[in-house]
Each structure stands twice: as structure tokens, then as C-alpha cells.
């Protein structure tokens, strides 16, 4: 019996390590092209509004991936969806780089479409797998998984800063990122189980199980509040990933390399917050941690928007990053143990989160073109302030399916 338990624990740890790598890949990829957005913008000769149109490729791909992910997971399981999504991310990197070199907004937008398609679809599947793993391990796992995404953004941003300072060609930079991502996918995907999330189409659509009849999950008031929180916090994170370097360059007058450096500070703050998050959640509870996080993000965004001091605006990015860090993982955990049919609940909330994360920021480009990028940040600031008051919705609760609540 002890041997069986040891094998099971070992298998769970292999799944956990594989997920660490798989969450790392999109973080590395998104920060790689984000830190090169000033260079890509210059290669394309695009205005803020035109960059918004290029980023609309990301929005379209994201929506396609997000809307198809739940259905694909229910039919094929998480492994295939993660595999296809990550391969799309791998292909997006050289495509975006080539689009910049050829001064082709269409090709660049198509590359971002591939990125959005892969991230929108693959990351929902990864969150379903992460929530299942968290319940099996009976301890907070989601913050550290999302911490690996943020660690990827730190490493990608650091490389992007160096390549920007050296005037290293964008196309070669992103091609290298794609190759590294493919290698990481190859060594990790085999440890992801094939059956997680599979075969729950009816449960996902009705919110019911074979043993009870319940209202559809989208009628669950608490789950909808959780979904609203994830949209607010994910928009705060996604806005930084898409616009922070340009906000610092165009809105606060920093040089491009410094703008990328400030984004790296944001990414580092996100990483620290997420890796520290598991212990903080275990000690203080999800609701208190989310409330503190939303307050921090709101204050940080406020200083970036309204302060004309470069030093204060740059320092406020730390508060913004720490505040946004735990929003997504805390809310995914809350969705997973908010009732029966955990996979369906995680899929719904993750879908709302990735809509805000991937689709929301490009739409801010239109506001930025009319009112300025700094003023456009008022939208995520107001939403994070709202999340402060909604934070009780993520409180710990025992699963109706019988799993114990998290500490």
C-alpha cells in the first residue's frame, strides 16, 4: 500500500513539474514580443490606433481559442488541447518577428492571432488540469503554477531588454524563443494525463452531475461574482503585458530600453507575489489576500495614471504587479471548489479571465488613441477597485462533491 501511495505521489509531482514548464512557456513568449513592441511598432511605422488594430489579431485568436477550449477539453481531454495550444504559441513567435522585418501589419497580426489562439485555448486547459491537481494534492498549487508563467515573463523580459539594448534583430530573437518553447513542450507534455476534463459535456452544459440535479453553473450567483473578479484582475495583468512598455515610453517619457526594464520590474513583482502566495493564502485565507491584492493593484495603477513623476510612476509598477499577481490563481482555486463539476466551473471562470486578459487590453488601444494611454488605464483601475468589495466571494468552502476545503 505504501508503495502504491509513493508511486501516486511521484506521479502527481511529475504532473506538477510538467505544469510548471507548460505555464512557463506562454510567459516567456508573451514577454518576449511585449518587450519588443516599441521596435515592432517602429518597424511597422504604426500609430497607437494602428497598433491597436494589429493587436486585434490577438483578440480574434484569443476568442477563437477561448470559445473552443472547453468543448475540445470535454471531447479530447486536457493533454491534446495543451499540446495544440502550445504549438500555436511556438509558431507565433517567428511569425510576429517576420511580420516586423517585412513591415507587414497583416503578418504581424496573424502571428498575434496564432499566439492568442494558442494561449486562449491551451491555458484554459492548463488551469483545468491545475485545479484538478490542486484538489488531489489538497494544498494551494495555482499561485506557484501562475508564478511559473510570471517567471517566464521575467526571463523573457530580461532577454528582451538585453536584445533591445544590443539592437538584436527582432526576427532572430523571436525565432530563438519559439525553438526554446518547442523544446520545453517536448520534454513536459508526456506527463499530462489524457483523461482530465474529458467526457463532461453534459455536466458542463447543465451544471448537474449524475447523482443530483442542479441549476446551470452560469446561474450560480457566487460563481458569477468570482467570474467578475477574475475579469477585473486579469485585465489589470493583461494591460501591463500589452501596454506597459509603451505607457512608460509614450506616457512618461522613458527611453525604450528603460520602458522594457520597467515592464521587467512588473513581471518580477508578479513572480514574487505568486511564489509567496501559497503560504499567504494558507495563513490568511483567499478572501483577505485577494482584497489586499486588489487594493495594491488599484493604488499602483492610480500612481501610474495620475503621477507626473517618472520615479513615482516606475515605483508604482511594483504595487501594480504585486496586486495583480494573485488575482487569477486565487479566483481559479475558488471556482474549482465552489461546487460540483469543478472542471466546468474552472472552464467558465478561466474563459472569462482570458477574455479580459487577452481581448481587453487591445481594446484599450482605442481609448489610448483618443485620450492617451495613461488615461485608458482608468478602466482597469476602476475594476480592481470593484474587486476589493467583491473579494468575499472567493472564500474557502467545502466542495459539494466531498473534497475538503483548502486551508
C-alpha positions in Angstrom: 0.0 0.0 0.0 2.8 2.3 0.9 4.5 1.6 -2.5 1.3 2.5 -4.3 1.0 5.7 -2.4 4.6 6.6 -3.2 4.0 5.9 -6.9 0.9 8.1 -6.8 2.7 10.9 -5.1 5.5 10.7 -7.6 3.1 10.8 -10.5 1.4 13.9 -9.0 4.8 15.6 -8.6 5.7 14.8 -12.2 2.4 16.4 -13.3 3.2 19.4 -11.2 6.6 19.8 -12.6 5.2 19.4 -16.2 2.7 22.1 -15.5 5.4 24.3 -14.2 7.2 24.1 -17.5 4.0 24.4 -19.5 2.9 27.6 -17.7 6.4 29.0 -18.2 6.2 28.8 -22.0 3.5 31.4 -22.6 5.0 33.7 -20.0 8.4 33.6 -21.8 6.7 34.0 -25.2 4.4 36.9 -24.3 7.1 39.0 -22.6 9.5 38.4 -25.5 7.3 40.1 -28.0 5.9 42.7 -25.5 9.4 44.0 -24.7 10.0 44.3 -28.5 6.7 46.2 -29.2 8.4 49.6 -29.5 10.8 48.0 -32.0 8.0 46.2 -33.8 5.9 49.4 -33.8 8.8 51.3 -35.4 9.4 48.6 -38.0 5.7 48.7 -38.9 5.6 52.5 -38.7 2.3 52.2 -36.8 0.4 54.7 -34.7 -1.2 53.8 -31.4 -4.5 53.2 -33.2 -2.8 51.1 -35.9 -1.0 49.1 -33.2 -4.5 48.5 -31.7 -5.6 47.1 -35.0 -2.5 44.8 -35.1 -3.3 43.6 -31.6 -6.8 42.9 -32.7 -5.3 39.8 -34.3 -4.5 38.7 -30.8 -8.1 39.4 -29.8 -9.6 37.3 -32.6 -7.2 34.4 -32.0 -7.9 34.6 -28.3 -11.6 34.5 -28.7 -11.3 31.5 -31.1 -9.1 29.7 -28.6 -11.2 30.6 -25.5 -14.5 29.7 -27.1 -13.3 26.3 -28.4 -11.2 25.2 -25.5 -13.9 24.0 -23.1 -15.6 21.9 -25.9 -12.3 20.4 -27.0 -11.3 19.5 -23.4 -14.6 17.8 -22.9 -14.1 15.7 -26.0 -10.4 15.1 -26.0 -9.1 15.9 -22.5 -6.6 18.5 -21.4 -3.4 17.0 -22.9 -4.3 17.4 -26.6 -5.6 20.9 -26.1 -2.5 21.9 -24.2 -0.3 20.4 -26.9 -2.1 22.1 -29.8 -2.3 25.4 -28.0 1.4 25.4 -27.1 2.4 24.5 -30.7 0.4 27.5 -31.9 2.3 29.7 -29.4 5.6 28.2 -30.8 4.6 29.1 -34.4 3.5 32.6 -33.4 7.0 33.7 -32.3 8.8 33.7 -35.7 5.6 34.8 -37.5 5.4 38.0 -35.4 9.2 38.6 -35.9 9.0 38.1 -39.6 6.0 40.4 -39.8 8.0 43.2 -38.3 11.0 42.6 -40.5 8.8 42.7 -43.6 6.9 45.8 -42.3 3.7 43.8 -42.7 1.0 44.6 -40.2 -1.1 41.8 -41.6 1.6 39.1 -41.0 2.3 40.6 -37.5 -1.4 40.5 -36.7 -1.6 36.9 -37.9 1.3 36.0 -35.7 -0.5 37.5 -32.7 -3.7 35.6 -33.9 -1.7 32.4 -33.5 -0.4 33.4 -30.1 -3.9 34.3 -28.9 -5.4 31.1 -30.3 -2.8 29.0 -28.5 -2.8 30.9 -25.2 -6.6 31.3 -25.1 -7.2 27.6 -25.7 -4.1 26.0 -24.1 -4.1 28.0 -20.8 -7.8 27.2 -20.0 -6.9 23.5 -20.4 -3.8 24.0 -18.1 -6.0 25.7 -15.5 -8.4 22.8 -15.5 -5.5 20.4 -15.1 -4.0 22.7 -12.4 -7.3 22.8 -10.4 -7.6 19.0 -10.6 -4.1 18.6 -9.4 -4.6 21.1 -6.6 -7.6 19.2 -5.3 -5.7 15.9 -5.4 -2.7 17.4 -3.5 -5.0 19.2 -1.1 -2.9 22.3 -0.9 -2.6 25.6 -2.8 -0.9 25.0 -6.2 -2.4 27.5 -8.5 -0.3 30.5 -7.3 3.0 28.7 -7.9 1.8 27.5 -11.3 0.9 31.0 -12.4 4.2 32.0 -10.7 6.0 30.0 -13.4 4.1 32.0 -16.0 5.4 35.1 -14.4 8.9 33.7 -14.0 8.7 33.1 -17.8 7.8 36.8 -18.3 10.7 37.9 -16.1 13.2 35.8 -18.1 11.7 36.8 -21.4 11.6 40.5 -20.4 15.2 40.4 -19.2 16.3 38.9 -22.5 14.1 41.4 -24.4 15.8 44.3 -22.6 19.2 43.0 -23.5 18.3 42.3 -27.1 16.7 45.8 -27.3 19.9 47.4 -25.9 22.0 45.5 -28.4 19.7 46.2 -31.3 19.5 42.4 -31.8 17.2 41.6 -34.8 13.6 41.0 -33.6 13.0 38.1 -36.0 16.1 36.2 -34.7 15.1 36.9 -31.2 11.6 35.5 -31.5 12.7 32.6 -33.6 15.0 31.6 -30.7 12.1 31.9 -28.3 10.0 29.6 -30.4 12.7 27.0 -30.6 13.2 27.0 -26.8 9.4 26.8 -26.3 9.2 23.8 -28.6 12.0 22.0 -26.6 10.2 22.7 -23.3 6.9 21.4 -24.7 8.6 18.2 -25.9 10.0 17.2 -22.5 6.9 18.0 -20.5 3.7 17.2 -22.4 4.0 13.4 -21.8 3.4 13.8 -18.0 0.0 15.5 -18.5 -2.9 12.9 -18.2 -5.2 12.5 -21.1 -8.5 12.0 -19.2 -8.8 15.1 -17.1 -11.8 17.2 -18.1 -12.8 14.6 -20.7 -16.4 13.4 -21.2 -18.1 16.1 -19.0 -20.1 17.8 -21.8 -23.5 17.3 -20.2 -22.2 18.3 -16.8 -20.5 21.4 -18.2 -23.6 22.5 -20.0 -26.1 21.9 -17.2 -24.0 22.2 -14.1 -25.5 18.9 -12.9 -23.9 15.6 -12.1 -25.2 12.1 -12.5 -26.2 12.0 -8.8 -28.0 15.3 -8.4 -29.9 17.9 -10.4 -28.8 21.4 -10.1 -29.2 24.8 -11.8 -26.8 25.5 -14.7 -23.5 26.7 -13.3 -23.9 30.1 -15.1 -26.9 30.7 -12.8 -24.7 30.3 -9.7 -24.5 33.8 -8.3 -21.3 33.3 -6.4 -19.6 31.8 -9.4 -20.7 34.8 -11.5 -19.2 37.1 -8.8 -16.0 35.1 -9.0 -16.0 35.5 -12.8 -16.4 39.3 -12.4 -13.4 39.4 -10.1 -11.2 37.3 -12.5 -12.1 39.7 -15.3 -11.1 42.7 -13.3 -7.8 41.2 -12.1 -6.9 39.6 -15.4 -7.4 42.9 -17.2 -5.0 44.6 -14.8 -2.4 41.9 -15.6 -3.1 41.8 -19.3 -3.0 45.6 -19.7 0.6 45.6 -18.4 1.6 42.8 -20.7 0.3 44.7 -23.8 0.8 48.3 -22.9 3.2 48.9 -20.0 6.4 49.5 -22.1 4.5 51.9 -24.4 2.8 53.6 -21.4 6.3 54.3 -19.9 7.8 55.3 -23.2 5.0 57.5 -24.7 3.2 58.4 -21.4 6.1 59.1 -19.1 9.0 59.8 -21.5 11.2 56.9 -20.8 13.7 55.5 -23.4 12.6 52.2 -25.0 15.2 50.2 -23.0 14.0 51.7 -19.7 10.4 51.1 -20.7 11.2 47.5 -21.1 13.1 47.5 -17.9 10.1 48.8 -16.0 8.0 46.0 -17.5 10.6 43.6 -16.2 10.1 45.1 -12.7 6.3 44.5 -13.1 7.0 40.9 -14.2 9.4 40.3 -11.2 6.8 41.7 -8.8 4.2 39.3 -10.3 6.6 36.4 -9.8 7.4 37.3 -6.2 3.7 37.7 -5.4 2.8 34.4 -6.9 5.5 32.3 -5.4 4.8 33.8 -1.9 1.1 33.4 -2.5 0.6 29.8 -1.4 1.9 30.4 2.1 0.0 33.7 2.5 -3.3 32.1 1.3 -2.8 29.1 3.7 -2.2 31.6 6.6 -4.7 34.4 5.9 -7.3 32.8 3.5 -8.2 33.6 -0.1 -10.6 36.4 0.6 -8.2 38.5 2.7 -5.3 38.0 0.2 -7.5 38.9 -2.8 -8.8 42.1 -1.1 -5.2 43.2 -0.3 -4.1 42.4 -3.8 -6.9 44.4 -5.4 -6.1 47.4 -3.1 -2.5 47.2 -4.1 -3.2 47.0 -7.8 -5.7 49.9 -7.6 -3.1 52.2 -5.8 -0.4 51.2 -8.3 -2.5 51.9 -11.3 -3.6 55.2 -9.8 0.0 56.4 -9.4 0.9 55.3 -13.0 -2.1 57.2 -14.3 -2.0 60.4 -12.3 1.6 61.0 -11.2 3.8 63.0 -13.5 6.9 61.9 -11.6 8.9 59.3 -13.6 10.3 57.8 -10.4 6.9 57.5 -8.7 5.3 56.0 -11.7 8.1 53.5 -12.1 7.9 52.6 -8.4 4.1 52.2 -8.5 4.6 49.4 -11.0 5.7 47.2 -8.1 2.4 47.8 -6.3 0.5 47.1 -9.6 2.5 43.9 -10.1 2.2 42.6 -6.6 -1.5 43.4 -6.6 -2.3 41.7 -9.9 -0.2 38.7 -9.1 -2.6 36.6 -7.1 -5.9 37.6 -8.7 -6.1 34.9 -11.4 -4.8 31.9 -9.4 -6.8 32.7 -6.3 -10.0 33.0 -8.4 -9.4 29.8 -10.3 -8.9 28.0 -7.0 -12.2 29.5 -5.7 -14.0 28.4 -8.9 -12.7 24.9 -8.5 -14.1 24.3 -5.1 -17.3 26.5 -5.4 -19.5 23.4 -6.1 -19.8 20.3 -8.1 -18.4 19.8 -11.6 -15.1 21.5 -10.8 -13.8 21.2 -14.4 -16.9 23.0 -15.8 -16.6 25.8 -13.2 -12.9 26.3 -13.8 -13.5 26.4 -17.6 -16.2 29.0 -17.3 -14.2 31.3 -14.9 -11.0 30.8 -16.8 -12.8 31.7 -20.1 -14.0 35.0 -18.6 -10.5 35.6 -17.2 -8.7 35.1 -20.6 -11.3 37.2 -22.4 -10.3 40.0 -20.1 -6.6 39.2 -20.2 -6.2 38.8 -23.9 -9.1 40.7 -25.5 -9.5 43.6 -23.2 -6.1 45.3 -23.5 -6.2 45.7 -27.3 -9.5 47.5 -26.9 -7.8 49.9 -24.6 -5.7 51.0 -27.5 -8.7 52.8 -29.0 -9.2 54.7 -25.7 -5.5 55.4 -25.6 -5.5 56.8 -29.1 -8.3 59.3 -28.2 -7.5 60.1 -24.6 -3.9 58.9 -24.1 -2.6 55.5 -22.8 -2.3 56.7 -19.2 -6.0 57.8 -19.2 -7.0 54.5 -20.7 -5.7 52.7 -17.6 -8.5 54.2 -15.6 -10.7 51.3 -16.8 -8.7 48.5 -15.2 -8.1 50.7 -12.1 -11.9 51.1 -11.5 -12.4 47.4 -12.0 -9.7 46.4 -9.5 -11.3 48.8 -7.0 -14.6 47.0 -7.6 -12.8 43.6 -6.9 -11.9 44.9 -3.4 -15.6 44.8 -2.5 -16.3 41.5 -4.2 -13.5 39.7 -2.5 -15.7 37.7 0.0 -16.9 35.7 -3.0 -13.6 33.7 -3.1 -13.8 32.5 0.5 -12.8 28.9 1.1 -15.7 26.4 1.1 -16.0 22.6 1.2 -16.7 21.1 -2.2 -20.2 19.6 -2.5 -18.5 16.7 -4.2 -16.8 15.8 -1.0 -13.3 17.2 -1.4 -12.0 19.1 1.6 -11.7 22.8 1.5 -8.3 24.3 1.2 -6.7 25.8 4.3 
